[in-house]
Amino acid sequence: MSNIYHSDIYQFNKPVPSYWEATSSENLNLDKLQKDISSEIVVIGGGYTGLLCAINLIENYNLDVVLVEAGKVGWGASSRNAGFCCLPPSKMSYKKMQSVYGTEETRKFFKNSVEGANYTKELIDNYNIDCDVTGENNFVVAHHKNKFDQIKGQAEVYKSEFGIETKVFSKEEFDEVGHGGTEQFGAFSYKPGFAINPLKFLNGLAKHALSKKLKIYEHTKVEKIEKENGSYLLRTSEGSIKTKKIVVATNGFYQEGLIPEMDGRVLPVISNIIVTRPLTNEELSLHNFNTYAPIANSKNLLYYYRKLPDNRILFGTRGDFEGSDQSNQNRANDMEKFLKNIFPKWSNVTIDYNWRGLIALSQKLTPSIGKIDNEEIYYGFGYSGVGVSTAPWTGKQLSKLVFSSNSKDLDISLIYKGLPKKFIFPQLRVFYFKLAVWFYRIKDKFNI
Ligand SMILES: Cc1cc2nc3c(=O)[nH]c(=O)nc-3n(C[C@H](O)[C@H](O)[C@H](O)COP(=O)(O)OP(=O)(O)OC[C@H]3O[C@@H](n4cnc5c(N)ncnc54)[C@H](O)[C@@H]3O)c2cc1C
């Protein structure tokens, strides 16, 4: 299997030095597969998608499922994201979506996105997961005065077209309820929306899955898939699993070569996060930082940030193009500057944590849910960095698809269904992305 980025980012057995890991005392310590076994269904990938697919297959259909995870459970993006439960899982504007797919499918896409966010909240409530939920909505902040009309229009369309509850705040109003700083020119809020500790959520899901007798193998990477007599044989370093159906839930950590039909279709993109030391109330008041709700700004290459329950500031944005540990550190240093440019009165605030991970984009610019033609291989990926609301819901949809083996039975927007196109010269994917970033950087420079 081959990697798109530097091997440093694929060290599945190395813990990720995130704030969530550093402040968590939980370690599930599950077995590694060290024998040859068989199971009706194998789920590859122990993040939100894989876990919710497996849980639903067991709870709703009483099927025999094994889940394998290359690192520890949740090692991928699900344990290290920013914890924003936000919408929509797409890099395509709603205008473009309407012109490509029509107004009805676009409405259904947004309806499904809202269902996803509500499903995440239901899981937290129903499984009693204590994952530090904060905020009652998301905020989108105009980072420049030219952008206020644009976000006002977005709030209006969300409300009138998609039935999403929104509220617009002028710069002065948002200064009261949200925050100040040099890049705050008004905002709008939308619901549903909240923030979580993603690792606590992940561990809560994994513990629920284990209580339902899901067999999870950690540190068990599927290296190769062979076909024999109508079954699949999944080879790992110290064992194998014979199965009839495979669910691929590897999202941005998919490694080329595992499944020919999936190769060349995912564009993993590095996303980075920094977290400051805890701020005092006086320091927070310097920028009127009042809210604990998640915030994204209106840049094309957007910044996302929020105040954590212990009054640290979490700040995230796109990562670098290389993926080495050194390029990660360089990016973290740049991000400290970005944060301090928008909140200059925090110039002396130090950064305690930085880490990164992979999100998955594709040419579709929307998620992909489906089954590979003529195979019993199912996939759910490509949430464009909006997986907290989308990945668990996708896992649930996948379970229905696995059970029925027929994507026509799936009552979700067409926009989610099917694989994205393969990239032309897939080895140039990161280069294409670099070009897009340069383009959007220029647009952001001129606030267009
Ligand atoms: C830095 C960062 C910040 C983010 N912030 C947010 C946010 O605030 N809000 C939001 O909605 N989304 C956010 N996301 C995106 C979100 O975390 C993901 O969309 C979501 O977690 C995807 O879940 P998943 O289960 O599909 O994939 P993952 O959680 O990435 O899990 C895939 C798993 O597959 C495993 N795997 C890969 N290959 C193999 C193999 N061959 N054999 C066995 N296992 C394998 C990997 O080890 C990995 O654990 C962020 C992502 C990152 C990286």
The ligand as an SDF file (V2000), in Angstrom:
LIG
                    3D

 53 58  0  0  0  0  0  0  0  0999 V2000
   -7.4780   18.1440   12.7430 C   0  0  0  0  0  0  0  0  0  0  0  0
   -8.8970   17.7730   12.3820 C   0  0  0  0  0  0  0  0  0  0  0  0
   -9.9490   18.5620   12.8250 C   0  0  0  0  0  0  0  0  0  0  0  0
  -11.2630   18.2200   12.5050 C   0  0  0  0  0  0  0  0  0  0  0  0
  -12.2810   18.9450   13.0520 N   0  0  0  0  0  0  0  0  0  0  0  0
  -13.5560   18.5940   12.8170 C   0  0  0  0  0  0  0  0  0  0  0  0
  -14.6150   19.2570   13.4470 C   0  0  0  0  0  0  0  0  0  0  0  0
  -14.4210   20.1260   14.2860 O   0  0  0  0  0  0  0  0  0  0  0  0
  -15.8870   18.9060   13.1260 N   0  0  0  0  0  0  0  0  0  0  0  0
  -16.1390   17.9110   12.2370 C   0  0  0  0  0  0  0  0  0  0  0  0
  -17.3030   17.6530   11.9610 O   0  0  0  0  0  0  0  0  0  0  0  0
  -15.1540   17.1990   11.6710 N   0  0  0  0  0  0  0  0  0  0  0  0
  -13.8680   17.5080   11.9370 C   0  0  0  0  0  0  0  0  0  0  0  0
  -12.8590   16.7800   11.3870 N   0  0  0  0  0  0  0  0  0  0  0  0
  -13.1880   15.6520   10.5180 C   0  0  0  0  0  0  0  0  0  0  0  0
  -13.6650   14.4440   11.3080 C   0  0  0  0  0  0  0  0  0  0  0  0
  -12.8050   14.1910   12.3950 O   0  0  0  0  0  0  0  0  0  0  0  0
  -13.7430   13.2280   10.3700 C   0  0  0  0  0  0  0  0  0  0  0  0
  -14.5540   13.5410    9.2680 O   0  0  0  0  0  0  0  0  0  0  0  0
  -14.3000   11.9950   11.0420 C   0  0  0  0  0  0  0  0  0  0  0  0
  -13.6590   11.7410   12.2660 O   0  0  0  0  0  0  0  0  0  0  0  0
  -14.1570   10.8040   10.1070 C   0  0  0  0  0  0  0  0  0  0  0  0
  -14.4910    9.6320   10.8090 O   0  0  0  0  0  0  0  0  0  0  0  0
  -14.1710    8.2280   10.1590 P   0  0  0  0  0  0  0  0  0  0  0  0
  -14.5570    7.2080   11.1450 O   0  0  0  0  0  0  0  0  0  0  0  0
  -14.7990    8.1380    8.8210 O   0  0  0  0  0  0  0  0  0  0  0  0
  -12.5980    8.2400    9.9000 O   0  0  0  0  0  0  0  0  0  0  0  0
  -11.3730    8.2340   10.9270 P   0  0  0  0  0  0  0  0  0  0  0  0
  -11.7840    8.6590   12.2790 O   0  0  0  0  0  0  0  0  0  0  0  0
  -10.2490    8.9590   10.2950 O   0  0  0  0  0  0  0  0  0  0  0  0
  -11.0540    6.6970   11.0560 O   0  0  0  0  0  0  0  0  0  0  0  0
  -10.4870    5.9290   10.0240 C   0  0  0  0  0  0  0  0  0  0  0  0
   -9.6700    4.8410   10.6920 C   0  0  0  0  0  0  0  0  0  0  0  0
   -9.2980    3.8660    9.7170 O   0  0  0  0  0  0  0  0  0  0  0  0
   -8.0970    3.2780   10.1840 C   0  0  0  0  0  0  0  0  0  0  0  0
   -7.4760    2.5730    9.0670 N   0  0  0  0  0  0  0  0  0  0  0  0
   -6.9890    3.0840    7.9020 C   0  0  0  0  0  0  0  0  0  0  0  0
   -6.5020    2.1010    7.1130 N   0  0  0  0  0  0  0  0  0  0  0  0
   -6.6870    0.9420    7.7860 C   0  0  0  0  0  0  0  0  0  0  0  0
   -6.3920   -0.4290    7.4770 C   0  0  0  0  0  0  0  0  0  0  0  0
   -5.8120   -0.7700    6.3200 N   0  0  0  0  0  0  0  0  0  0  0  0
   -6.7030   -1.3870    8.4020 N   0  0  0  0  0  0  0  0  0  0  0  0
   -7.2860   -1.0510    9.5780 C   0  0  0  0  0  0  0  0  0  0  0  0
   -7.5950    0.2360    9.9030 N   0  0  0  0  0  0  0  0  0  0  0  0
   -7.2910    1.2160    9.0190 C   0  0  0  0  0  0  0  0  0  0  0  0
   -7.2910    4.4690   10.6870 C   0  0  0  0  0  0  0  0  0  0  0  0
   -6.2990    4.0820   11.6070 O   0  0  0  0  0  0  0  0  0  0  0  0
   -8.3750    5.3440   11.3080 C   0  0  0  0  0  0  0  0  0  0  0  0
   -8.4440    5.2260   12.7170 O   0  0  0  0  0  0  0  0  0  0  0  0
  -11.5290   17.0940   11.6820 C   0  0  0  0  0  0  0  0  0  0  0  0
  -10.4710   16.3050   11.2350 C   0  0  0  0  0  0  0  0  0  0  0  0
   -9.1710   16.6310   11.5750 C   0  0  0  0  0  0  0  0  0  0  0  0
   -8.0480   15.7660   11.0950 C   0  0  0  0  0  0  0  0  0  0  0  0
  1  2  1  0
  2  3  1  0
  2 52  2  0
  3  4  2  0
  4  5  1  0
  4 50  1  0
  5  6  2  0
  6  7  1  0
  6 13  1  0
  7  8  2  0
  7  9  1  0
  9 10  1  0
 10 11  2  0
 10 12  1  0
 12 13  2  0
 13 14  1  0
 14 15  1  0
 14 50  1  0
 15 16  1  0
 16 17  1  0
 16 18  1  0
 18 19  1  0
 18 20  1  0
 20 21  1  0
 20 22  1  0
 22 23  1  0
 23 24  1  0
 24 25  2  0
 24 26  1  0
 24 27  1  0
 27 28  1  0
 28 29  2  0
 28 30  1  0
 28 31  1  0
 31 32  1  0
 32 33  1  0
 33 34  1  0
 33 48  1  0
 34 35  1  0
 35 36  1  0
 35 46  1  0
 36 37  1  0
 36 45  1  0
 37 38  2  0
 38 39  1  0
 39 40  1  0
 39 45  2  0
 40 41  1  0
 40 42  2  0
 42 43  1  0
 43 44  2  0
 44 45  1  0
 46 47  1  0
 46 48  1  0
 48 49  1  0
 50 51  2  0
 51 52  1  0
 52 53  1  0
M  END
$$$$
